[in-house]
C-alpha cells in the first residue's frame, strides 16, 4: 500500500468484515437508479479496508492513546487555562433533559433548560460586574468580535465615526484579528519596563477616532494592571469604551470584577475559566456582558423571565446587532459551566483564583534561578520566563519544549507574548497538586542542566514520542491530514 495510506488499510485482508448492512428495503420499481441521478451513482464498489471488528477497535484505541489531554497529564499551556474538567460537569450535561432536547422545541417543553441559561446569564453578570449578558457567542474570539460589533453599533447610534481599537503589544493575537473582522483598525501601544500599559503612549494614541481599548487584566504577561482606574479614565474621557478580554479571569474570580475596574464590555471563555472542554475545534462558549448603556445592542435571542414566572427566548430590540449564530447548539457547554459555578459557589470561585495565583508564584520562585525573568515580582495566574540564557549553548526555547515531551509533559506556550525574547509562558492552574508542579519544575531544571552539559540531547529531542521532531515550517505550509503512522 502507499505509505500515506492509513494503517487500517495496511491491516486489510480480503474477506474480513467488521459490520453487516441490512438488506435494501427500497422496492425495485423505486430503486436507487430512479431515486438518484445516474451520474451520482457509483459504478464500482468503494475501496474500503477489509478488517475485523477487533482490529478496528484496536486501531482507533491505539490512535486515541497518542493524543495528549488534561486527563493524561500536566498541561501548563500559558494563556489557555488548560485545567482539569470535573466529571460532575460531564454527568450533568448528559442528563436526558439536557442532552436530548432540540433548539426548535416549543419553549414550554424546555423550561428547565431556559431557566439554567437565565441563571447562568445572571451569574456571569454578577461575577463580572456587568448589567446584561448574552450567551450566544460560541468561542472567545467570537465573543471578542461580538463585543466589538456592539461597540461599533453604540458609537454609530450616537452619530460618531470611531474606527480605531487600541491594543497593548502583549495582547492576545485574536484581539487585532477580531477588530479587523468587525471592520475596525488597530493601534498597538508598547508596554513599559514593568510590563504594564505605557500611560504616555496611551494618551498619545487616544482621540476622537478611538472606539475602544482592548485589555486583558491580568495581562498576558501574568501581571495585574495597577493603574487600571487611570487607564479607564483616559479612554473614557476620549469618548472610547473599555473592552475586557476575559481570557485571564481565572486569576480574579471572586476577588475583583472588570465592571468595577471601569470596563464596559466583557467576554468570558467558559471553555477556560469555567473548566469546560477546550480545543478540538469546539464547541466552546464566549458569553459577552455589557454595561446598561450597551444592553440594547446585545445579540438576540437572550433568555428572559416571563410575567408568570416562566422563561422565554427574547429577540433583540431594534438596536440589536442581531443573531451571531443560528441557535444555542453549544448548550452542553453552558450546562457544564453552570454546574461548575453551582459546585463551587462564590467562596469556592474565589478560592479557585487564589490557588491559581499561589501555584503560579510557587513555580516562578523555583524556576527563576534557572531562567531569565523579564518582569520580576508577584505574578497572577501565569508567568513568563525567557530562555535567552540558554542561547550560548545553542539551545532555544523550542528545544526546551521538545525535550519536555520525552518526560510526558505537554510543553508550555513558547514565543508568546511576542514582546519577550525566547518567551516561555507557564500557567499551572489551580487544579494541579504540589507534587505535579514539583515534578514539572524538576524536569525543567534538568533540561537546563542538559542544555549546558549535553546539549545534543536537547537539540535532537523528542526521543520517546511516536513521531520525532517535525519540520514545523513544512508542517504548517504543507500539512498531511491523513494518518500515516504505523
C-alpha positions in Angstrom: 0.0 0.0 0.0 1.1 3.6 -0.4 2.9 5.0 2.7 0.5 7.8 3.0 -2.5 5.5 3.4 -3.8 4.7 6.8 -2.6 1.9 9.0 -6.1 0.5 8.8 -5.6 -0.2 5.1 -2.3 -2.0 5.8 -4.3 -4.3 8.1 -6.8 -5.1 5.4 -7.2 -8.7 4.4 -9.8 -9.9 1.8 -12.9 -11.4 3.3 -12.6 -9.8 6.8 -15.5 -7.7 7.9 -16.5 -5.7 11.0 -20.1 -4.9 10.0 -23.0 -6.1 8.0 -25.7 -4.0 6.4 -29.4 -4.8 6.2 -31.0 -5.9 3.0 -32.1 -2.9 0.9 -35.8 -2.3 1.6 -36.4 0.1 -1.4 -38.9 -1.6 -3.9 -37.3 -2.4 -7.2 -39.6 0.0 -9.1 -38.3 2.8 -6.7 -34.7 1.6 -6.8 -31.7 3.7 -6.4 -31.4 4.3 -10.2 -34.7 6.1 -10.1 -34.3 8.0 -6.9 -30.7 9.2 -7.5 -29.5 10.6 -10.8 -27.3 8.2 -12.7 -24.3 10.5 -12.7 -24.3 10.4 -8.9 -24.4 6.6 -8.6 -21.1 4.8 -8.0 -20.2 2.5 -10.9 -17.6 0.5 -8.9 -17.6 -0.6 -5.3 -15.8 1.8 -2.9 -12.3 0.8 -2.0 -12.7 0.2 1.7 -10.4 -1.7 4.1 -11.5 -5.2 5.0 -10.7 -5.7 8.6 -12.3 -7.4 11.6 -14.1 -5.6 14.3 -11.3 -6.3 16.9 -8.7 -4.8 14.5 -10.8 -1.7 14.0 -11.3 -1.2 17.8 -7.6 -1.7 18.5 -6.5 0.6 15.7 -8.6 3.6 16.9 -7.9 2.9 20.6 -4.2 3.0 19.8 -4.6 6.3 18.0 -6.5 7.7 20.9 -3.7 6.9 23.3 -1.4 9.0 21.2 -3.5 12.1 22.0 -2.5 14.2 25.0 -5.1 15.9 27.1 -5.5 17.2 30.6 -6.8 13.8 31.7 -3.5 12.3 30.6 -1.1 14.7 32.4 0.0 18.2 33.2 -0.9 20.8 30.5 0.7 24.1 31.5 -0.3 26.0 28.4 0.2 29.6 29.3 -2.8 31.9 28.4 -5.1 29.0 27.7 -6.1 27.7 31.2 -6.0 24.0 30.3 -7.3 22.9 33.7 -9.0 19.7 34.7 -12.6 19.2 33.6 -14.6 17.9 36.6 -16.5 14.8 35.7 -19.6 16.0 37.5 -19.9 18.6 34.7 -20.0 15.8 32.2 -22.5 13.8 34.2 -24.9 16.8 34.4 -24.5 17.6 30.7 -25.6 14.1 29.9 -28.9 14.3 31.9 -31.6 13.3 29.3 -33.5 16.5 29.9 -30.4 18.5 28.8 -28.8 16.1 26.3 -31.8 15.1 24.3 -33.6 18.4 23.7 -33.7 20.3 20.4 -33.2 24.0 19.7 -36.5 24.2 17.9 -38.7 22.6 20.6 -41.6 24.6 21.9 -40.4 26.8 24.8 -42.9 25.3 27.2 -41.2 21.9 26.8 -37.7 23.2 27.7 -38.4 25.4 30.7 -35.6 23.8 32.7 -33.0 24.5 30.0 -34.1 28.1 29.7 -34.1 28.6 33.4 -30.5 27.2 33.5 -29.5 29.7 30.8 -31.2 32.6 32.5 -29.5 31.8 35.8 -26.1 31.5 34.0 -26.6 34.9 32.5 -27.3 36.4 35.9 -24.3 34.5 37.5 -21.9 35.8 34.8 -23.2 39.3 35.1 -22.7 39.3 38.9 -19.2 37.7 38.5 -18.1 40.3 36.0 -19.9 43.4 37.3 -21.9 43.8 34.1 -25.6 44.6 33.8 -26.6 42.2 31.0 -25.2 39.1 29.3 -25.7 37.2 26.1 -24.7 33.6 25.9 -24.7 33.5 22.1 -21.0 33.6 21.2 -19.6 30.1 20.7 -15.9 30.9 21.4 -13.6 33.5 22.9 -12.7 35.2 19.6 -16.4 35.0 18.6 -17.2 36.9 21.9 -14.5 39.5 21.1 -16.0 40.1 17.6 -19.5 40.3 19.1 -18.4 42.8 21.7 -16.6 45.0 19.1 -19.7 44.9 16.9 -21.7 46.2 19.8 -19.1 48.9 20.5 -19.2 49.9 16.8 -23.0 50.0 16.8 -23.0 52.1 20.1 -20.8 54.8 18.5 -22.8 54.8 15.3 -26.1 55.2 17.2 -24.5 58.3 18.7 -23.7 59.7 15.3 -19.9 59.2 15.8 -17.4 57.6 13.5 -14.9 55.8 15.6 -12.8 53.2 13.9 -9.6 52.7 16.0 -9.1 50.0 18.6 -6.1 50.3 20.8 -4.3 47.1 21.9 -1.2 46.6 24.0 1.8 44.8 22.5 1.2 41.9 24.9 -2.4 41.4 23.8 -3.8 38.1 22.5 -3.5 37.8 18.7 -7.2 37.4 18.5 -7.7 41.0 19.6 -6.5 42.7 16.5 -7.9 39.9 14.4 -11.4 40.4 15.9 -11.2 44.2 15.5 -10.3 43.7 11.8 -13.2 41.3 11.4 -15.5 43.9 12.9 -14.4 46.5 10.3 -12.1 48.4 12.7 -8.4 49.0 12.7 -5.9 48.6 15.5 -3.3 50.7 17.0 -0.6 48.9 19.1 0.9 50.6 22.1 4.0 49.4 23.9 4.4 48.0 27.4 6.6 49.9 29.9 9.6 48.4 31.7 7.3 46.9 34.3 5.2 45.1 31.6 2.3 47.4 32.2 0.4 49.7 29.7 2.6 52.7 28.9 0.3 55.5 30.0 2.1 58.2 28.0 1.8 56.0 24.8 -1.9 55.5 25.6 -2.5 59.2 26.0 -0.9 59.8 22.6 -3.0 57.1 21.0 -6.5 58.0 22.1 -8.5 60.6 20.2 -11.8 61.3 18.6 -11.5 58.2 16.4 -10.9 55.8 19.4 -13.6 53.2 19.5 -12.2 51.1 22.3 -9.2 49.9 24.2 -9.0 46.1 24.4 -7.3 45.0 27.5 -6.6 41.7 29.4 -6.3 42.2 33.1 -4.2 40.4 34.4 -2.3 40.8 31.2 -0.9 38.1 29.0 2.4 38.6 31.0 0.5 37.5 34.1 0.6 41.0 35.6 -2.2 43.0 37.1 -2.6 46.5 35.7 -2.3 48.5 38.9 -3.2 51.7 37.1 -6.4 50.3 35.6 -8.6 53.1 37.0 -6.4 55.7 35.4 -6.4 53.8 32.1 -10.2 53.7 32.2 -10.3 57.5 32.8 -8.0 58.2 29.9 -10.1 56.1 27.4 -13.5 57.3 28.7 -12.5 61.0 28.6 -11.6 60.5 24.9 -15.1 59.0 24.3 -13.9 55.5 23.9 -15.0 52.3 25.6 -13.1 49.7 27.5 -13.2 46.1 26.3 -12.2 43.3 28.7 -10.7 40.2 27.2 -11.8 37.6 29.8 -9.2 35.0 28.9 -7.4 35.5 32.3 -10.5 35.6 34.6 -9.1 32.5 36.2 -7.0 34.9 38.4 -9.6 37.3 39.6 -12.9 35.4 40.1 -14.5 36.4 43.4 -11.7 38.9 44.1 -12.4 41.8 41.7 -14.6 42.4 38.7 -14.0 44.1 35.3 -17.1 46.2 35.7 -15.7 47.7 38.9 -12.4 48.5 37.1 -14.2 50.6 34.5 -14.8 48.1 31.7 -17.9 48.5 29.5 -17.8 45.2 27.7 -16.6 41.7 28.8 -16.3 38.3 27.2 -15.6 35.2 29.2 -14.1 32.0 27.9 -16.2 29.4 29.6 -14.0 26.7 28.0 -11.2 28.1 30.1 -12.4 29.8 33.2 -15.3 27.5 33.9 -13.4 24.3 33.2 -15.5 23.2 30.2 -13.7 21.2 27.4 -11.3 23.3 25.4 -9.9 22.9 21.9 -10.5 20.5 19.1 -12.5 23.0 17.1 -15.3 23.4 19.6 -17.9 23.9 20.6 -16.8 26.4 23.2 -18.6 29.4 24.7 -17.7 33.0 24.9 -20.6 34.9 26.6 -20.5 38.7 26.4 -21.5 41.0 29.2 -22.2 44.7 28.9 -23.0 47.8 31.0 -26.5 49.1 30.8 -25.8 51.6 28.0 -24.8 48.8 25.7 -27.5 46.4 26.6 -29.8 47.5 23.7 -27.1 46.3 21.3 -26.8 42.7 22.6 -27.3 39.9 20.1 -30.6 38.1 20.4 -32.2 36.0 21.5 -31.4 36.2 25.2 -33.3 34.4 27.8 -35.9 36.5 29.7 -38.3 35.7 32.6 -42.0 36.0 31.8 -44.7 37.6 34.0 -46.0 34.2 35.1 -42.5 33.1 36.3 -41.6 31.1 33.2 -38.8 31.7 30.7 -38.6 32.6 27.0 -36.2 33.3 24.3 -36.4 37.1 23.7 -35.5 38.5 20.4 -33.1 41.5 20.3 -34.6 45.0 20.1 -34.3 47.5 17.2 -30.7 48.4 18.0 -29.5 44.8 18.5 -26.6 43.6 16.3 -28.8 40.6 15.6 -28.0 36.9 15.9 -24.4 35.9 15.9 -25.1 32.2 15.4 -28.1 30.2 14.4 -29.2 28.8 17.8 -27.7 27.6 21.1 -26.1 24.5 19.7 -23.4 24.7 22.3 -25.9 24.3 25.1 -24.0 21.4 26.6 -21.0 23.7 27.3 -23.3 26.1 29.1 -24.6 23.3 31.3 -21.1 22.4 32.2 -20.3 26.0 33.2 -23.5 26.3 35.2 -22.5 23.1 37.1 -19.0 24.4 37.8 -20.4 27.6 39.3 -23.1 25.8 41.3 -20.4 23.3 42.6 -18.1 26.0 43.9 -20.3 28.9 44.8 -19.0 32.4 45.5 -16.4 31.4 48.1 -15.2 28.5 46.1 -14.7 30.5 43.0 -12.5 33.0 45.0 -10.5 30.0 46.3 -10.0 28.8 42.7 -8.4 32.1 41.8 -6.3 32.2 45.0 -4.9 28.8 44.3 -4.2 29.5 40.7 -2.2 32.6 41.7 -0.4 30.6 44.5 0.6 27.8 42.2 2.0 30.2 39.6 4.0 32.2 42.1 5.4 28.9 43.6 6.5 27.7 40.2 8.0 31.1 39.3 10.0 31.3 42.6 11.6 27.8 41.9 12.3 28.4 38.2 13.6 31.9 38.5 17.2 30.9 39.3 17.4 28.8 36.1 15.9 31.2 33.5 15.8 34.9 32.9 12.7 36.6 34.4 11.7 39.6 32.2 9.3 41.0 34.8 10.3 40.1 38.4 7.9 40.2 41.2 4.5 38.8 42.1 2.6 37.3 39.1 -1.0 36.3 38.9 -2.2 33.0 37.4 0.6 32.7 34.9 4.1 34.0 34.3 6.7 34.4 31.6 10.3 33.3 31.6 13.0 33.8 28.9 15.3 31.1 27.6 17.9 33.7 26.4 20.3 32.4 29.0 20.5 29.1 27.1 21.4 30.6 23.7 25.2 30.5 24.4 24.8 26.7 24.5 22.9 26.6 21.2 19.6 25.9 22.9 16.4 27.8 22.1 13.0 27.8 23.8 11.7 25.5 21.2 14.3 22.9 22.1 13.3 23.0 25.8 9.6 22.5 24.7 10.5 19.5 22.6 12.6 17.9 25.4 9.7 18.2 27.8 7.7 15.7 25.6 10.2 13.0 26.5 9.1 13.3 30.1 5.4 13.1 29.4 4.6 16.8 29.8 2.8 19.0 27.4 5.1 22.0 26.8 4.0 25.4 27.9 3.3 28.2 25.4 6.5 29.4 23.7 7.4 32.6 21.8 4.3 34.3 23.1 3.8 37.1 24.1 5.9 38.4 21.2 7.5 41.2 23.3 9.5 38.7 25.3 12.5 37.2 23.5 12.7 33.4 23.7 9.5 33.5 25.8 8.2 30.6 27.9 4.7 31.2 29.2 3.5 28.9 32.0 0.1 28.6 33.6 -0.2 25.8 36.2 -3.9 26.5 37.0 -5.4 25.7 40.4 -6.2 22.1 39.7 -2.7 20.7 40.0 -1.1 19.3 43.1 2.2 20.4 44.6 3.7 17.0 43.6 2.7 17.6 40.0 4.2 21.1 40.0 7.4 19.9 41.6 7.8 17.1 39.0 7.5 19.6 36.2 9.8 22.1 37.8 12.5 19.4 38.5 12.2 18.4 34.8 12.7 22.0 33.6 15.8 22.3 35.8 17.1 19.0 34.4 16.7 20.3 30.9 18.6 23.4 31.7 21.4 21.3 33.1 21.3 19.1 29.9 21.4 22.2 27.8 24.7 23.2 29.4 26.3 19.8 29.7 24.9 17.6 26.9 23.1 20.0 24.5 22.8 17.4 21.7 20.2 15.5 23.8 18.0 18.6 23.9 18.7 19.7 20.3 17.6 16.3 19.0 14.5 15.9 21.3 12.0 14.4 21.4 13.4 10.9 21.6 10.5 8.8 23.0 7.4 10.1 21.1 5.7 8.3 18.2 6.9 11.0 15.8 10.2 12.7 16.2 10.8 16.4 15.7 8.9 17.8 12.7 9.9 20.4 10.2 7.4 22.9 11.6 7.5 25.2 8.7 6.6 22.5 6.3 4.0 21.1 8.7 2.3 24.4 8.7 2.6 25.1 5.0 2.0 21.6 3.7 0.2 19.6 6.3 -0.5 15.9 5.8 -4.0 15.5 7.1 -4.4 11.7 6.9 -2.9 9.2 9.2 0.4 7.7 8.0 1.6 6.5 11.4 2.3 2.8 11.9 
